[in-house]
Amino acid sequence: MLIFGRLMVFFFTVKPFVNGGTSCMLTTCVIQPIDMIKVRIQLG
């Protein structure tokens, strides 16, 4: 039971970092190209 408790503490500690990394990858792969297309349309 002690191992399970430590594992849960580890997951709760790591969760914000995983969440931040995932949001950063989503922004880089999805939002940034859409924003670049929008800017090119506005300038063109």
C-alpha positions as CSV (number, residue, x, y, z in Angstrom):
1,M,0.0,0.0,0.0
2,L,2.9,2.3,0.6
3,I,4.1,1.9,-3.0
4,F,0.7,2.9,-4.3
5,G,0.6,6.0,-2.1
6,R,4.1,7.1,-3.4
7,L,2.9,6.4,-6.9
8,M,-0.1,8.6,-6.5
9,V,2.0,11.4,-5.0
10,F,4.4,11.0,-8.0
11,F,1.5,11.3,-10.5
12,F,0.0,14.3,-8.7
13,T,3.4,16.0,-8.7
14,V,4.1,15.3,-12.4
15,K,0.6,16.1,-13.7
16,P,1.1,19.9,-14.1
17,F,4.3,19.4,-16.0
18,V,2.7,16.8,-18.4
19,N,-0.2,19.2,-18.8
20,G,2.0,22.1,-19.7
21,G,4.1,20.1,-22.1
22,T,1.0,18.8,-23.8
23,S,-0.5,22.2,-24.2
24,C,2.8,23.5,-25.6
25,M,3.0,20.8,-28.2
26,L,-0.7,21.4,-29.2
27,T,0.0,25.1,-29.6
28,T,3.1,24.5,-31.7
29,C,1.5,21.9,-33.9
30,V,-2.0,23.3,-34.4
31,I,-2.5,26.9,-33.3
32,Q,0.8,28.4,-34.7
33,P,0.3,27.2,-38.3
34,I,-3.3,28.5,-38.2
35,D,-2.1,31.8,-36.9
36,M,0.6,32.0,-39.6
37,I,-2.1,31.4,-42.3
38,K,-4.3,34.1,-40.8
39,V,-1.4,36.7,-40.8
40,R,-0.5,35.9,-44.4
41,I,-4.2,36.4,-45.4
42,Q,-4.3,39.7,-43.6
43,L,-1.0,40.9,-45.2
44,G,-1.9,39.6,-48.7
